[in-house]
């Protein structure tokens, strides 16, 4: 059962929300424009706020739904943590998207909210604060990925390993953004 739910979480994460939203709204495939990333920020940069909000909600829902599925099945904390990693891996390396997925920030918010609303809300608050200060989505995302493991350690220690691994993946997915931030050429929100 835990393996089947982890596979279901991966497949759920593989659903290319940004691509589906843009296709349904008659917009260009986000993998072919801007940063090439099928995520909320790249959809927003194309100028369609509605599509960006729908992408955000869909990606958050993927993370939350995967964790809810694991919890309803009565999986242990470690097994639930494995499902959290699986849904994120599905989002980053989607089977349905030729392994070219998003960076995972919104999906991580969703899974954190489902695991522990206080951790999820702290992560969201951190992202919003850093985005307001730095006006850069990637800076906010990397900063949040660095803060969230500490919040998890304090508020949800049984998920420390899974959340730390997820946040490490987020930082690695932002390595090009980090390089542009250091050079001062990262696009602003």
C-alpha positions as CSV (number, residue, x, y, z in Angstrom):
1,X,0.0,0.0,0.0
2,X,2.7,2.6,0.8
3,X,4.4,2.0,-2.5
4,X,1.2,2.3,-4.4
5,X,0.4,5.6,-2.7
6,X,3.9,6.9,-3.3
7,X,3.5,6.0,-7.0
8,X,0.1,7.8,-7.1
9,X,1.8,10.8,-5.4
10,X,4.5,10.9,-8.1
11,X,1.9,10.6,-10.9
12,X,-0.2,13.4,-9.3
13,X,2.9,15.6,-9.1
14,X,3.5,14.8,-12.8
15,X,0.3,16.5,-13.9
16,X,1.7,19.6,-15.8
17,X,-0.7,22.2,-14.3
18,X,0.9,25.3,-16.0
19,X,0.8,23.5,-19.4
20,X,-2.8,22.4,-19.0
21,X,-4.0,25.8,-17.7
22,X,-2.3,27.7,-20.6
23,X,-3.6,25.2,-23.2
24,X,-7.1,25.5,-21.8
25,X,-6.9,29.3,-21.9
26,X,-5.4,29.4,-25.4
27,X,-2.0,30.6,-24.2
28,X,1.4,29.5,-25.4
29,X,3.1,26.6,-23.7
30,X,5.1,28.1,-20.8
31,X,7.9,25.6,-21.5
32,X,8.5,27.5,-24.8
33,X,8.5,31.1,-23.5
34,X,10.3,33.2,-20.9
35,X,12.4,31.0,-18.6
36,X,11.0,27.8,-20.1
37,X,9.8,26.8,-16.6
38,X,6.2,25.5,-16.4
39,X,5.4,27.3,-13.2
40,X,3.4,30.2,-11.8
41,X,6.1,32.9,-12.2
42,X,6.7,32.1,-15.8
43,X,3.0,32.1,-16.5
44,X,2.6,35.4,-14.7
45,X,5.5,36.9,-16.7
46,X,3.4,36.1,-19.9
47,X,0.9,38.7,-18.6
48,X,-2.0,36.5,-17.6
49,X,-2.8,36.8,-13.9
50,X,-5.8,34.4,-14.1
51,X,-3.6,31.7,-15.6
52,X,-0.9,32.3,-13.0
53,X,-3.4,32.0,-10.1
54,X,-4.9,28.8,-11.6
55,X,-1.4,27.4,-12.0
56,X,-0.5,28.3,-8.5
57,X,-3.7,26.7,-7.1
58,X,-3.3,23.6,-9.1
59,X,0.3,23.1,-8.0
60,X,-0.5,23.7,-4.4
61,X,-3.4,21.3,-4.6
62,X,-1.2,18.5,-6.0
63,X,1.0,18.7,-2.9
64,X,-1.9,18.9,-0.5
65,X,-3.8,16.1,-2.2
66,X,-0.8,13.7,-2.2
67,X,-0.3,14.2,1.6
68,X,-4.1,13.9,2.2
69,X,-4.1,10.6,0.3
70,X,-1.2,9.3,2.5
71,X,-2.8,10.5,5.7
72,X,-6.2,8.9,4.8
73,X,-4.5,5.6,4.1
74,X,-3.0,5.7,7.6
75,X,0.6,5.7,6.5
76,X,3.3,6.2,9.0
77,X,5.1,9.6,9.2
78,X,8.1,8.2,7.3
79,X,5.8,6.8,4.6
80,X,3.9,10.1,4.4
81,X,7.3,11.9,4.1
82,X,8.2,9.6,1.2
83,X,4.9,10.5,-0.5
84,X,5.8,14.2,0.0
85,X,9.1,13.6,-1.7
86,X,7.4,11.6,-4.5
87,X,4.9,14.3,-5.3
88,X,7.7,16.9,-5.5
89,X,9.8,14.6,-7.7
90,X,6.7,14.1,-9.9
91,X,6.4,17.9,-10.2
92,X,10.1,18.5,-11.0
93,X,10.5,15.4,-13.2
94,X,7.1,14.8,-14.6
95,X,6.4,11.6,-16.5
96,X,3.7,13.5,-18.4
97,X,6.0,16.4,-19.1
98,X,9.0,14.7,-20.6
99,X,10.9,15.2,-17.3
100,X,10.8,19.0,-17.7
101,X,8.8,20.2,-14.7
102,X,8.6,23.2,-12.5
103,X,10.8,24.2,-9.6
104,X,8.4,22.9,-7.0
105,X,7.8,25.9,-4.7
106,X,4.0,25.9,-4.9
107,X,3.8,22.1,-4.6
108,X,6.0,22.3,-1.6
109,X,3.7,24.9,0.0
110,X,0.7,22.5,-0.6
111,X,2.4,19.5,1.0
112,X,3.7,21.6,3.9
113,X,0.2,23.0,4.5
114,X,-1.3,19.4,4.5
115,X,1.5,18.1,6.8
116,X,1.3,20.9,9.2
117,X,-0.7,24.1,8.6
118,X,1.7,26.2,10.9
119,X,4.7,25.0,8.9
120,X,2.9,25.7,5.6
121,X,1.8,29.2,6.8
122,X,5.2,30.0,8.0
123,X,6.7,29.0,4.7
124,X,4.1,31.1,2.8
125,X,4.7,34.1,5.1
126,X,8.5,33.8,4.6
127,X,8.0,33.7,0.8
128,X,5.7,36.7,0.8
129,X,8.0,38.7,3.0
130,X,11.1,38.0,1.0
131,X,9.2,38.6,-2.3
132,X,8.0,42.0,-1.0
133,X,11.5,43.0,0.2
134,X,13.5,41.6,-2.8
135,X,10.9,41.8,-5.6
136,X,12.3,38.5,-6.9
137,X,10.5,35.2,-6.8
138,X,13.7,33.1,-6.9
139,X,15.2,34.9,-3.9
140,X,11.9,34.4,-2.0
141,X,11.9,30.7,-3.0
142,X,15.5,30.0,-2.0
143,X,15.1,31.9,1.3
144,X,12.0,30.0,2.1
145,X,13.7,26.7,1.3
146,X,16.4,27.6,3.8
147,X,14.0,28.6,6.6
148,X,11.4,25.8,6.2
149,X,13.6,23.0,7.5
150,X,14.2,24.9,10.8
151,X,10.4,25.5,11.1
152,X,9.9,21.8,10.5
153,X,12.5,20.9,13.1
154,X,10.6,23.0,15.7
155,X,7.0,22.2,14.7
156,X,7.0,18.9,12.9
157,X,10.2,17.0,13.8
158,X,8.9,13.7,12.4
159,X,9.1,15.1,8.9
160,X,12.5,16.8,9.3
161,X,14.2,14.4,6.9
162,X,11.6,14.6,4.1
163,X,11.2,18.4,4.3
164,X,15.0,18.9,4.4
165,X,15.4,16.8,1.3
166,X,12.6,18.7,-0.4
167,X,14.1,22.0,0.4
168,X,17.5,20.9,-0.8
169,X,15.8,19.9,-4.1
170,X,14.3,23.4,-4.3
171,X,17.6,25.1,-3.8
172,X,19.2,22.8,-6.4
173,X,16.4,23.6,-8.9
174,X,17.2,27.3,-8.4
175,X,20.9,27.1,-9.0
176,X,20.7,29.1,-12.2
177,X,18.6,31.7,-10.5
178,X,21.1,31.9,-7.6
179,X,23.9,32.5,-10.2
180,X,21.8,35.3,-11.8
181,X,21.0,36.8,-8.3
182,X,24.7,36.9,-7.5
183,X,25.4,38.7,-10.7
184,X,22.5,41.0,-10.2
185,X,20.7,40.0,-13.4
186,X,17.8,38.0,-12.1
187,X,14.4,39.2,-13.4
188,X,12.2,40.9,-10.9
189,X,8.5,40.2,-10.2
